Amino acid sequence: MDNKNIRDLSTYRLIKSKEDLEASELLYDNNLFSQSLNRSYYSIFHSVRALLVYERVDFSKHSAIISYFNKNYIRNNKIDKKYSKILMGAEKLRNKSDYNDFFIVTKEDTYQQIINAKDFIDTIQKYIWNNYK
């Protein structure tokens, strides 16, 4: 894949990330907290994939993407460790919300995840801009 295709794919994934965040906000505004958490997690997830395309890596499992991000960006101090906590916390909450019967998603948790997702996406986008553009 040449550099233009890499940039295009990364841009596509960032757009997808922002659309998921917008959907999360709409769902939140309509008191659909579980669905909002799902979309905010995916907004974070797609922003990580937008970053990893520059290394020409992708994985079929979420856990592998998260592990690669932590190993190559967090442990190497390229990105602050708070973003690992945001990503892993979002995945854990999304899994509970999606797969655990009777799991109650709070309005507060949902709101905080939206705030975290905005911060995460902005950080990834700035990292890409500063290192790959």
NORLINPE-V7913 format. One record per residue. N is the residue number from 0. D_CENTER is the distance of its C-alpha to the mean C-alpha in Angstrom with 1 decimal. Layout:
N,D_CENTER ; N,D_CENTER
This chain:
0,23.5 ; 1,24.7 ; 2,23.0 ; 3,23.1 ; 4,21.4 ; 5,18.7 ; 6,18.1 ; 7,18.3 ; 8,15.8 ; 9,13.3 ; 10,14.2 ; 11,14.0 ; 12,10.4 ; 13,9.6 ; 14,12.0 ; 15,10.4 ; 16,7.1 ; 17,9.7 ; 18,11.8 ; 19,9.5 ; 20,9.3 ; 21,13.0 ; 22,13.6 ; 23,12.2 ; 24,14.6 ; 25,17.4 ; 26,17.1 ; 27,17.2 ; 28,20.2 ; 29,21.8 ; 30,21.5 ; 31,19.4 ; 32,17.2 ; 33,16.3 ; 34,15.1 ; 35,13.3 ; 36,11.3 ; 37,10.6 ; 38,9.3 ; 39,7.3 ; 40,5.5 ; 41,5.4 ; 42,4.5 ; 43,1.0 ; 44,3.0 ; 45,5.2 ; 46,5.0 ; 47,5.7 ; 48,8.2 ; 49,9.5 ; 50,10.5 ; 51,11.9 ; 52,14.1 ; 53,16.2 ; 54,17.2 ; 55,18.0 ; 56,16.1 ; 57,14.3 ; 58,14.7 ; 59,15.3 ; 60,14.0 ; 61,10.6 ; 62,12.6 ; 63,13.8 ; 64,10.6 ; 65,9.6 ; 66,13.3 ; 67,13.6 ; 68,11.0 ; 69,12.9 ; 70,16.2 ; 71,16.0 ; 72,14.2 ; 73,14.5 ; 74,17.9 ; 75,19.2 ; 76,18.4 ; 77,16.7 ; 78,13.8 ; 79,14.7 ; 80,14.4 ; 81,13.2 ; 82,9.6 ; 83,10.3 ; 84,11.5 ; 85,8.7 ; 86,6.4 ; 87,9.6 ; 88,10.8 ; 89,8.2 ; 90,8.9 ; 91,12.5 ; 92,12.9 ; 93,11.5 ; 94,13.9 ; 95,16.7 ; 96,16.4 ; 97,16.4 ; 98,19.0 ; 99,21.2 ; 100,24.0 ; 101,24.9 ; 102,21.8 ; 103,21.8 ; 104,18.8 ; 105,19.9 ; 106,19.6 ; 107,18.9 ; 108,16.0 ; 109,14.4 ; 110,15.2 ; 111,13.9 ; 112,10.4 ; 113,10.6 ; 114,11.9 ; 115,9.4 ; 116,6.5 ; 117,9.2 ; 118,10.0 ; 119,6.9 ; 120,6.8 ; 121,10.5 ; 122,10.7 ; 123,9.1 ; 124,11.3 ; 125,14.2 ; 126,14.0 ; 127,14.2 ; 128,16.9 ; 129,18.8 ; 130,18.8 ; 131,18.9 ; 132,20.5
